[in-house]
Amino acid sequence: MKYELVRRGARLEAIGAHSGYRIRMSTLAAEGFENYPVTVHIRGSESEDEVAVDVPHRDLRCAREALDFGYDCAVCWIDALDHRG
């Protein structure tokens, strides 16, 4: 599994990892919305602050689709960052 899910009230949060970076994503927990927004943050270690990842707008029809898209965006961001160094 790419990430673990945690329900936090009206939000669904997912925690994952890629190349040593921690990925945290958040979307709506309830069903039946027309669109599910997703926010994505990463950090390299627990001592570092989280950094927001820009996520392009997409019409995401369910929480799982939103979190998968967020994870894919985070992986692209991390891979691009790793290739610059």
ChimeraX attribute file (.defattr): number of C-alpha atoms within 10 A of each C-alpha:
attribute: neighborCount
match mode: 1-to-1
recipient: residues
	/A:1	4
	/A:2	12
	/A:3	16
	/A:4	11
	/A:5	14
	/A:6	13
	/A:7	13
	/A:8	11
	/A:9	10
	/A:10	10
	/A:11	14
	/A:12	19
	/A:13	23
	/A:14	22
	/A:15	19
	/A:16	17
	/A:17	18
	/A:18	15
	/A:19	10
	/A:20	10
	/A:21	16
	/A:22	17
	/A:23	25
	/A:24	23
	/A:25	25
	/A:26	24
	/A:27	22
	/A:28	21
	/A:29	19
	/A:30	13
	/A:31	10
	/A:32	10
	/A:33	12
	/A:34	9
	/A:35	14
	/A:36	22
	/A:37	18
	/A:38	24
	/A:39	17
	/A:40	24
	/A:41	19
	/A:42	24
	/A:43	18
	/A:44	17
	/A:45	11
	/A:46	9
	/A:47	7
	/A:48	9
	/A:49	11
	/A:50	16
	/A:51	12
	/A:52	15
	/A:53	18
	/A:54	13
	/A:55	17
	/A:56	9
	/A:57	8
	/A:58	12
	/A:59	11
	/A:60	18
	/A:61	15
	/A:62	19
	/A:63	24
	/A:64	16
	/A:65	14
	/A:66	23
	/A:67	29
	/A:68	17
	/A:69	19
	/A:70	27
	/A:71	27
	/A:72	14
	/A:73	17
	/A:74	27
	/A:75	18
	/A:76	13
	/A:77	15
	/A:78	20
	/A:79	13
	/A:80	11
	/A:81	10
	/A:82	10
	/A:83	7
	/A:84	6
	/A:85	5
